[in-house]
Amino acid sequence: MELDKKKERRDNKRGYATAIGGVITCTKDSAMTHLTKQIVAGIDGSENALIALDYLGLIYGAKHILEVEVLYVLPALPQILVADRSRTTKMRLLDVEKKSVLFAGRILAEARGVLFKKGFKEEQIKTSHLEKHFGIARDICSFAGNKRADAVLISSRGRSRLETFFAGEVTSKMLEHCRVCPVWIVGGKLRSKKVLIAMDSSENALRAVDHAGFMLSGTDCQVTLFHSKRHLRRFVPQEIIEAAPELEELWKNKAGEQIAPNMKKAKKMLLEAGIPEAQLKTKVVDGTRDAASDILKEARSGDYGTIVLGRRGRSGVKEFFMGSVTSKVLQGSGKMAVWVVH
């Protein structure tokens, strides 16, 4: 199973297990709460990008075993200027490059300062800048892949007055290209540590649970496994349902039976990841025709700060999460963080 392979890679990567007689055995002291989580945070020099870094302090605090690599992608001049081979242009380009690197240094130093204020130690924070090659989104994803990061964090809103640097085009490209690790999209200053994991009956939803279990182990975040049963109106018109009301009740029962095994398995995964049962709960509701609206309604009414989604849902229903549902959740999440797990 892919989840088992992912856990095995984690074990090898972190080296937290003890080899006894040729068998890798995890000890109590080497539980997932003691694994180092690695997060790449892409910044653009905006205040919103710095606010997104506050999110790490909210979820983890300074004492958690966490490594943060703050990344800035240098802006690229138009190719028509780069192609100009005149001596004057070359000298000016070199000057611009030097100033870009200095500018990057200031931005990265400011980001370090934000994390220092949250109590993170110097050895927990690394900073890097790189030239833009394929585009900001692809470059960040490639960097994260090379670092074998556990997640990529970006702000959903970037430079003010220049519309949104990360929202829109860059966010969608991050979700398109970043297949190596989940993408965390932070919508602003957050205060709630409550996490809502949107569930369906797919393997992809369990991948989201696996990621959340690992990343939230050792925190005091309250976690809810949430499922909204699809309303029968998503299949047939309301007039038909009204003509046979017993079908709606039968459907609700069947839908509840269908999701029960995945909810049970998901809770077991979170417990095994090290999240105390006191911090866990499950909730199944009668949904509407719009799964995204159900997720957002629950997140808002329950004062959740984070929503966790699998990138794809039921294989037989196109892409349950990565199509309209993910897009709608991202658009309507406002000042929340959304984790999109591939």
C-alpha positions in Angstrom: 0.0 0.0 0.0 1.2 3.5 -0.8 0.6 4.7 2.8 2.9 1.9 4.1 5.6 2.9 1.6 5.3 6.5 2.7 5.7 5.6 6.4 8.7 3.4 5.5 10.4 6.3 3.6 9.7 8.5 6.6 11.5 6.0 8.9 14.5 5.8 6.7 14.6 9.5 6.1 14.5 10.5 9.8 16.4 7.5 11.2 14.2 7.4 14.2 13.9 3.6 14.5 16.2 1.1 16.2 17.5 -1.9 14.3 17.2 -5.1 16.4 18.1 -8.5 14.9 17.6 -7.1 11.3 14.1 -5.9 12.2 13.3 -2.2 12.3 11.4 -1.6 15.6 10.1 1.7 16.7 10.6 2.5 20.4 8.4 4.7 22.6 11.1 7.4 22.5 11.2 7.3 18.8 7.5 7.9 18.2 6.4 10.2 15.5 6.3 13.1 17.9 10.1 13.0 17.9 10.5 13.1 14.2 11.8 16.3 12.6 9.2 17.9 10.3 10.7 19.8 7.4 8.7 22.7 5.9 9.7 24.9 3.0 8.1 28.4 3.2 8.0 30.4 0.0 8.0 34.1 0.6 7.7 37.1 -1.8 8.7 40.0 0.5 5.1 40.9 1.4 3.7 41.4 4.8 1.2 38.6 4.1 4.0 36.2 3.5 5.5 37.1 6.9 2.1 36.6 8.5 2.0 33.1 7.0 5.1 32.3 9.0 3.2 33.2 12.2 1.1 30.1 11.5 4.1 27.8 12.2 4.4 29.4 15.6 0.7 28.9 16.3 0.6 25.3 15.3 4.0 24.2 16.7 5.6 26.6 19.0 9.3 26.9 19.5 9.9 23.6 21.3 8.6 21.4 18.6 11.2 19.5 16.4 10.8 21.5 13.3 13.0 22.7 10.5 11.9 25.6 8.4 13.6 26.5 5.1 12.5 30.0 4.0 12.8 30.4 0.2 12.8 33.5 -2.0 12.8 33.2 -5.8 14.7 36.0 -7.4 12.6 38.0 -9.9 13.6 37.6 -13.6 14.0 40.4 -16.1 12.2 40.2 -19.5 14.1 37.9 -21.8 14.4 40.6 -24.4 16.7 42.5 -22.1 18.7 39.4 -21.1 19.2 38.7 -24.8 20.7 42.1 -25.4 24.5 41.5 -25.7 25.6 45.1 -25.6 28.3 45.9 -23.0 26.2 48.6 -21.4 23.2 46.4 -21.0 25.3 43.6 -19.6 26.8 45.9 -17.0 23.3 47.1 -16.0 22.0 43.6 -15.7 24.9 42.6 -13.4 24.1 45.6 -11.2 20.4 44.5 -11.1 21.4 41.0 -10.2 23.6 42.2 -7.3 20.8 44.4 -6.0 18.3 41.5 -6.3 20.5 39.3 -4.2 20.9 42.0 -1.6 17.1 42.6 -1.6 16.6 38.8 -1.2 19.0 38.9 1.8 16.9 41.6 3.5 13.7 39.8 2.9 15.1 36.5 4.2 16.6 38.2 7.2 13.2 39.7 8.0 11.6 36.3 7.8 14.2 34.8 10.1 13.4 37.7 12.5 9.7 36.7 12.5 10.5 33.1 13.4 13.1 34.2 16.1 10.3 36.2 17.7 8.2 33.1 17.8 11.0 31.4 19.8 12.5 29.2 17.0 16.2 28.6 17.4 18.8 29.6 14.8 19.5 25.9 13.9 15.9 25.4 13.1 15.8 28.0 10.4 17.5 28.0 7.1 17.2 30.6 4.3 17.8 30.3 0.6 17.3 32.3 -2.6 17.4 31.0 -6.1 17.1 32.3 -9.7 13.8 31.8 -11.4 14.1 29.1 -14.0 10.6 27.6 -14.8 8.4 29.9 -12.8 7.9 30.7 -9.2 5.6 27.7 -8.4 7.6 25.1 -10.2 10.9 26.4 -8.8 9.5 26.2 -5.2 8.1 22.7 -5.8 11.4 21.6 -7.3 13.3 23.0 -4.4 11.0 21.3 -1.9 11.4 18.0 -3.8 15.2 18.2 -3.6 15.0 18.9 0.1 12.5 16.1 0.6 10.3 18.5 2.5 7.2 17.3 4.3 5.2 20.4 3.3 5.3 23.6 1.4 3.8 26.7 3.0 2.7 29.8 1.1 0.5 32.8 1.7 -2.7 33.0 -0.3 -2.1 36.7 -0.6 1.1 38.4 -1.6 2.3 41.8 -2.3 -0.3 44.5 -1.7 -1.0 46.9 -4.6 0.2 44.2 -7.0 -3.0 42.2 -6.5 -2.1 38.8 -5.1 1.3 37.3 -5.8 0.5 33.8 -4.6 -3.2 33.7 -4.9 -4.7 32.7 -8.2 -2.2 31.8 -10.8 0.7 30.9 -8.5 -1.5 29.0 -6.1 -3.1 26.9 -8.8 0.3 26.2 -10.3 1.6 25.1 -6.9 -1.2 22.6 -6.7 -0.6 21.5 -10.2 3.2 21.0 -10.0 3.8 20.2 -6.4 3.3 16.5 -6.4 6.2 15.8 -4.1 4.6 17.0 -0.9 1.4 18.7 0.4 0.8 22.4 -0.1 -0.3 24.6 2.9 -2.0 27.8 1.8 -2.4 30.3 4.7 -5.1 33.0 4.3 -4.0 35.5 7.0 -3.4 35.9 10.7 -4.9 32.9 12.4 -5.7 32.3 16.1 -7.5 29.0 16.1 -5.5 25.7 16.4 -8.5 23.6 15.5 -8.1 21.3 12.5 -10.8 19.9 10.3 -10.0 16.9 8.1 -12.5 16.5 5.2 -13.2 12.8 4.7 -14.7 10.7 2.0 -14.4 7.0 1.3 -11.3 7.2 -0.9 -7.7 6.1 -0.3 -6.8 9.7 -1.1 -8.6 10.9 2.0 -6.5 8.5 4.1 -3.4 10.0 2.6 -4.6 13.4 3.9 -5.1 11.8 7.3 -1.6 10.2 7.2 -0.1 13.6 6.5 -2.1 15.3 9.2 -1.2 12.7 11.7 2.5 13.1 11.1 2.5 16.9 11.0 0.2 17.3 14.0 1.8 14.7 16.2 3.3 16.3 19.3 1.0 19.4 19.0 -2.0 20.3 21.1 -4.3 20.9 18.1 -7.9 19.6 18.3 -8.6 17.5 15.3 -12.0 16.6 13.8 -12.6 14.0 11.1 -15.5 15.4 9.1 -17.8 13.9 6.5 -20.9 15.3 4.9 -23.1 12.6 3.4 -24.0 13.5 -0.1 -27.6 14.6 -0.5 -29.7 12.5 -2.9 -30.3 15.7 -4.9 -26.8 15.4 -6.2 -28.1 12.4 -8.2 -31.8 13.1 -9.0 -34.1 16.1 -9.0 -35.9 17.1 -5.8 -39.3 16.4 -7.4 -38.3 12.7 -7.8 -37.1 12.5 -4.2 -40.4 14.1 -2.9 -42.3 11.4 -4.7 -40.4 8.7 -2.8 -39.3 10.1 0.5 -38.4 6.7 1.9 -35.5 6.6 -0.6 -33.9 9.6 1.0 -33.9 8.0 4.4 -32.6 4.8 3.0 -29.8 6.7 1.2 -28.8 8.5 4.4 -28.4 5.1 6.2 -26.4 3.6 3.3 -24.2 6.7 3.0 -23.5 6.5 6.7 -22.6 2.8 6.5 -20.3 3.5 3.5 -18.1 6.1 5.2 -18.0 4.4 8.6 -15.0 2.1 7.8 -12.9 5.0 6.6 -13.7 7.1 9.6 -12.7 4.3 11.9 -9.5 3.6 10.0 -8.7 7.3 9.9 -9.1 7.7 13.7 -6.9 4.7 14.3 -4.2 6.2 12.1 -4.3 9.5 14.0 -4.0 7.6 17.3 -1.1 5.6 16.1 0.6 8.8 14.9 0.6 9.9 18.5 -2.4 12.3 18.7 -4.2 11.7 22.0 -7.8 10.6 21.8 -8.8 13.6 23.9 -7.8 15.8 21.0 -9.8 13.8 18.4 -13.4 13.6 17.4 -15.4 12.5 14.4 -18.5 14.1 12.9 -20.8 12.9 10.1 -23.6 15.2 8.9 -26.3 15.1 6.3 -24.8 17.1 3.5 -26.2 19.3 0.8 -25.6 19.1 -3.0 -22.3 21.1 -2.5 -19.6 19.3 -0.5 -17.4 22.5 -0.4 -20.1 24.5 1.2 -20.6 21.8 3.8 -16.9 21.8 4.6 -16.7 25.6 4.8 -19.9 25.9 6.9 -18.6 23.4 9.4 -15.2 25.1 9.5 -16.7 28.6 10.1 -19.3 27.5 12.6 -16.8 25.4 14.6 -14.1 28.1 14.6 -11.5 26.0 12.8 -8.2 27.5 11.7 -7.1 24.7 9.3 -8.8 22.6 6.7 -7.1 19.4 5.4 -8.1 18.1 2.0 -7.0 15.2 -0.1 -6.2 16.4 -3.6 -8.4 13.8 -5.3 -11.4 12.0 -3.8 -13.5 9.2 -5.1 -11.9 7.8 -8.2 -15.3 7.2 -9.7 -16.5 10.8 -9.4 -13.8 12.5 -11.4 -11.6 14.4 -9.0 -13.7 14.9 -5.9 -11.3 17.3 -4.2 -9.1 18.8 -6.9 -11.8 20.3 -9.1 -14.7 22.3 -7.8 -14.5 21.3 -4.2 -10.8 22.3 -3.6 -11.3 25.5 -5.7 -14.4 26.5 -3.7 -12.8 25.7 -0.4 -9.7 27.7 -1.2 -11.8 30.6 -2.5 -14.1 30.6 0.5 -11.7 29.8 3.3 -10.8 33.4 4.0 -8.6 33.7 7.0 -7.9 30.0 7.3 -5.2 27.7 6.3 -5.9 24.9 3.8 -3.6 21.9 3.4 -4.0 20.2 0.0 -2.5 16.7 0.2 -1.5 14.8 -3.0 
